[in-house]
């Protein structure tokens, strides 16, 4: 044959990216298992350092859905689903809109907004204190919409829901379960939306499948740590780690 053959990239050529992704997935899944949130907050900013924005959000959504299904027995049914319906319905609307937004973001802009989302989540946790009365239903609708927009655009639905859960549920095990239940639904919507938009490709699937062992190990370790130290260290560990990450990502995007 006189024509040139086309060589497809193999997983070996992606080894440096794979190693970084394994490390980040392990850390993010430990944090998520311990606190009930934080996987996308940790993973997406780091994924965006080595992947285009659309691939970064697709990979995060796939992993978030997997880890949500993996630990579903530990949180399903702890909090009732009916009060969460406004959150979930508006999250669908927001995610569809956000999926279109991410295609218009440059890599630097994406990293900046992802880092700012992490910092906002940390500040919300510092200022939020449980309320004596449930929030008005309108707050749930608004929270779901904003979270959905961030879910579609950044694959980071957490900041609004973290504050919402902390204000509505004073007990760590209930606020943690509320967030985990919501993130299960949000990640499912995101995966479907990203698949339809064409964000899930060969490379993102290779990274996703190769990261599953690290995801499982981190998830088990996070659940163990929550059982041992959750009530005493729940907020402080999450705040310290996420705030440091958010600041570093923002500085990198700006400088």
N, C-alpha and C positions, 0 to 999 in steps of 0.2 A: 504494500500500500504506500502511496506517495503522500497521502494526506497526513496532517499532524493529528496525533491523538490528544484528547483532552483529559488531563488528570484531575480527578476530583480531590478536594482536600480531605485528609483523613483525620481521625481523632488525635493521631500523634502530633500533627502540626498545631493542634490546639492545646497541647499539654500545659503550657504556662497558664493559659486561661482556665483550664480545668482545675489545676491546683489551687488557684485563687478562689474559684467558685466553691470548691469543696470546703476550704477554710471558712469562707463567709457563710455558707449554708449551715455548717456545724455551729458556728457562733449564733447565727440568727435563730436557728431552731431551738437552741438551748434557751435563749432569751424568750422566745415565744412560748415554750413549754413552761417556763417559770412564771411569766407575767400574764400570758394570754394574748399578748400582742407583740409587735416589734419585728416580726419576720421581714415584712416588706420594707419597714423603716430602715433596717440594717442592710438588707440585700440589694434593694433597687439602686441606692446611690453608688454602691461598689460595682454592681453589674454595669452601671452606666459608664464606668471608667474603661471597660473593655468591649462593650457591645453598643450598637446603635440604640437609641431610645426605644424603638418599637420592639426590638429583640429583648431588651432589658425588662420591659414590662411583661412581655409574654412569658419569659422564663420565671419571673417572680410569681406571676399568677398561677402557673402550672405547679410550682413548688408549694405555694400557699394552699392551693386546693388539696394537694396530696397530704400535707401535714395536718390539714383540718379533718380530712377523712380518717387519717391514721389514728387520731386521738379522740374520735367522736364519742366514744363511750364515756369519757371522763367529764364531758360538759353538757351533753345533750339532755334536755329536760330539767336541768338545774334551775333555769329561769323560764317563765312561760313565753310562748311564741307570739301570742296575740298582741301584747304591747309593742312588739318589735315590727309589726306589719308596716307602719308608716316608714320606718327606717329602710326596710327591705324593698318596698315598692319604689320609693324615690331613688334608692341606690341603682335600680335597673335603669331608670331614666337618665340619671347622672352618668352612669358608666357608658352608655351609648354615645352621649354627647362628648364625654372625655376621650373616647377612643378616636374621635375625629380630631380633637385638639392635639394629641400627641404627635400626629403626623406633621404638624406645623412647627414643632419645637426643634431648635438646634440642640446639639449635644451639650454645649455649655449652658444653655438656658434650661435644659432638662435637669442637669446636675444641680444648678442653682435652686430651682424650685423644689427638687427632691430634698436637698439639704435644709432649705427653709421649712419644709413640711415637718421634718424631724424636730427642728428647734421649736416650732409652734406646738407640737405635741408635748414636748418636755415642759414648756411654760404652762400649757394647759393643765398638766398634772401637778405642777407646783401650786397653781392658784385654785384648782378645783377641790372642793370639799363636799361631802355628801349632803344633799338637801333633806330637809325634814318632810317635804311633800313632793310627790311626783311632778315632773316637768309637764307643762301644757303639751297637748298633742301636736300643736304647731311646731314646737321645737324639734320633735321627732321627725316630722316631715322635712324640715330645713336641714337637720343633721344628715338625714339620708341622702338628700340631694347633693350637698357639698361633699360628703364622703364618696358618693358615686362619681362625681366629677373628678375627684382626686384618684379614684380607682381606675377610671378609664384613661386619664391623662398620664398618671404616674405609677399606677398599680400600688398606690399607697392610700388605702381608704381609712387608715387608722386615726389620724389626729382628731377629727370631729367626734368619732365614736368613742375614742379613749376618754375624752372629757365628758361626753354624755354618760358613759358607763360609770365613771368615777363619781359623778354627781348623783346618779340615780341609785346606785348600789353601794352601800357603805362596807359590806363584807367582801373581802378580797376574792373568796371563792365564787361569789355571785357576779361581781363585776367582771372577773376573768371569764366566767362561763358566758356571759352576755356578749362579750367581745368575740370569743371564739365562735359562737353560734352565728353571729353576724358575718364574720370573716369567711366562714364556710360558704354562705350564700353569695357574698360579694365576689369571692374568688371564682365561684362557678360562673357567675354572670360575666366576669372579666374574661375567663378562658373562652367562653362561647363567642363573646364579642371580638376578641383578638383573633380567633380562628377565622371568623367570617371576614375580618379585615385583612387577613393574610399575614399577620405578624408571626405566626408560628411556622418555623421553617426547619430545615434539616439540622442546622447548627444548634438552634434552641432545643430541639429534641435530644440531640446528643448530650448537651450539657445537662438537660433535665434528667435523663435516665442515669447518667453517670453520677449525679449528685444524690440520688435516692438513698444510698447507704449512709452518707453523712447526715442526711435529713432524718433518717430513722434514729441514728445514734444520738444526735443532738436532742431530738424530741424526747426520747426516753430519759436522758440525763436531766433535761429541764423539768420534767414531771417529778423526778426524784427529788431535785433540789427544792421545788415548791412544797412538796410534802414535808420536807425537813425544816425549811427556813422561810416559807412563804409569808407568814403573817408578820415576821419581824423585819424582813429585808425587801419585801415586795416592791415598794415604791422607790426606795433609795437606789437599789441596783439598776433598775430600769432607767431612772433619771440620769444617773452618772454616765452610764454607757452610751445612751442615746444622744445626750447633749454633746458629749465629746465627738461622736461621729458626725452629728449635724454640723457642728462648727467647722470640722475639718473639711467636709465636702463643700460647704459654702466658700470657704477660703480658697480651695482648689479651683472652684468654678470662676471666682473673681480674679484670681492671680495667674 
